[in-house]
Amino acid sequence: MSGLQWQRPSTALGLILLVVAMAYANSFGNGWHYDDIHTITENPHIRSLEDPVGFFTDRTRFSRDAEMAMFRPMLVLSLAINYWWSQLDTSTYLFVNLCIHLGCTMLLWVLLRQLGRGAGLALFGAMLFGLHPLATEPVNYISARSESLSALFVLATMVTHLVAREQILEPRKIAWRFASLLCFAAAMMSKETGITALGLVVAYDLTRGSGTWRSAHKSLHPVHAVYAVIAVVYLVVQFGHINVAVVDAPVRERSTQLATQIKALIYYARLLVMPHGLNVQHQFFEGGLASVVGASLLALSSLALIARRAREDVRFGLGWCIIVLSPTLLVPLHILVNDHRLYLPVAGLLVALTCLWTRPARCRWPSRWVSGLAMATLLIVGVLTQNRNPVWANEYSLWSDAAAKSPHPLVPVAYVHLGNYAKEHGALSEARGYYQRALEIAPQHVAARNNLGLVLEAMGEVSAAADTFAALTRDHPALAEGWYNLGHALQALGREAARDPQQRRAQEFLLQARHAYEHVADTSYHYDLALNNVGTTFELLGRIDSAAVYYRQAAEYGGVSVDPHNNLRRLSRQLDVYAGDLIDAKQLVQLQTLCEQLAQVEDPAPEALFYLAISLFSQGHFKESLAPNERLLREHPDFILGYLQLGNLLETLGRRTEAHRVYEQQLLRQPEGHFADEARRRLKVESK
């Protein structure tokens, strides 16, 4: 493309927009995937923009599950804006992902131009990044927006840093450096790997020197210390999270982690150059140190030789790749390798490759040959990207692709996700088969066991489901979801037993269900559901007052379920029946408790206040009965029985004058009828 004159930025950026958008045109029908569930579709924290500052102060807003909290406020804020825009319409989320990717592509074009690339070469490098198949995961997988959003701010950090270096006037230099520092902070607040922007800034400035250790200090600048201070502040904020991941509870030993990730660097190098076999779950396993040392030494020595003899931008580009991938060397993660981790390293590789092409000793090919080769390369990667997009259509297509690319027994996650997709679409037998296949590979796999229990319950095999959940909670007593599902299955058994007059186990099942629900931690996504279901077990056992207590607690917890609110409204509608039964049974304390719960909900039914006043009055708590009675008439002035009860209460308290005024108010509202006659009788006025 060197013979093409793409001097005008509007032309180059417009072409980038057109070509990249065409490559991803077939991605807008794609759906939600695994981490999207807890971070987006079932995350109640992104459903309101009333407190945007809270996204920067409360890390639990990242997920529906408090134990999965992360400090990524820029990401969560972007998801909240997306939800405000279109609720859960995936097309808008994918559109924003694509826009972020386009922003990264355009910033790379700007950076390449700043590094001295010709207009055509810069355009080729940027378009190769925009069309590279490794970008399909950050674009199509909505939760992977964290990768591209962080990369956007990392690239912006570099671009603004280079602009600041070129400024002569001090005010402009300060302004651009301030912008670079803001972008650096935003990169870290999008994803933890954004901290590598500090390494890129320092690496760039170091490569502008002579390349010797003696002259390295001359390339350092006081502004590097400012970047470092911001990074330290961020690490302090993240200390607890990092300490757990690296020190307290790492998912693997340090030696195994180092050996595995050195092997992963070689694996990543192959994917960068030959993006064939992309997979949401690569067939990549932990490696021993002995099997890695030889290849890693060869690779590192080759890099050192290249860096020693290469031009500054080649050293910078290769260093870029290592720096951006370095966090995975230190922090053990559950997933060993991922396509989206290579998103930003692709940009570094292109910085190096475009520099190599500008070497004076390069082969002098005719410009039309160069243009043809460039067009063919872009066409190939564009076709690979378009072919990869449909794989992300849904969970079935994604995990079928993963399973098909694994010649050896795959880690069970693929079959778990296939089972999830089948279960959600009503294919319960197929789902059961997938989960059982996963358990053949890993008999103790938590998600497979839990979801198999859910399928068994949905298929009517409730007893087998309860046994599955009971075994799961014995092995994993801190698993809130397992306890919730066990309670749900036992509750279903209790309902079934209650329908059979020959069975007397209903109460036993319901008590066991309540016990299971009480094990659900208050930080769990299922906590409000568990509270609601505890209320249901009390109701089935005939304890309506206790049921109301738990329904109200569930409603006040603020979860996404409407069941607690619906249950409270249902109890309010049936309160006349419940109150009559409790009064007949002389269970006035239970009636008081029931009505107190129903009276505390928003816009309570008048019956709740009325029977609360009645229950207190009947127990002899006359003064306490006054407040709910007065509130009843204040909020529901047409509730005629309330006047009679309030008048009766005032007479009991010896306040006859006030009682007579209440009866007179009643007659003004309803001058005729049985209740009016009773009011006149109490006023000792004869009916005419």
LINDASUL-V395017 format. One record per run of one state. SS is the DSSP state (@ for helix, = for strand, . for the rest). FROM is the first residue (numbers start at 1). TO is the last residue. If there is no record, write none. Layout:
ss->{SS	SS}
from->{FROM	FROM}
to->{TO	TO}
This chain:
ss->{.	@	.	@	.	@	.	@	.	@	.	@	.	@	.	@	.	@	.	@	.	@	.	@	.	@	.	@	.	@	.	@	.	@	.	@	.	@	.	@	.	@	.	@	.	@	.	@	.	@	.	@	.	@	.	@	.	@	.	@	.	@	.	@	.	@	.	@	.	@	.	@	.	@	.	@	.	@	.}
from->{1	9	24	25	28	34	42	44	47	54	58	59	63	66	69	73	87	90	115	119	132	133	141	142	167	170	189	192	208	213	220	222	238	239	249	254	274	290	310	312	331	339	358	367	393	395	405	413	425	428	442	446	459	462	476	480	499	506	518	527	541	544	558	563	574	575	585	588	600	606	619	622	636	640	653	656	670	674	684}
to->{8	23	24	27	33	41	43	46	53	57	58	62	65	68	72	86	89	114	118	131	132	140	141	166	169	188	191	207	212	219	221	237	238	248	253	273	289	309	311	330	338	357	366	392	394	404	412	424	427	441	445	458	461	475	479	498	505	517	526	540	543	557	562	573	574	584	587	599	605	618	621	635	639	652	655	669	673	683	688}
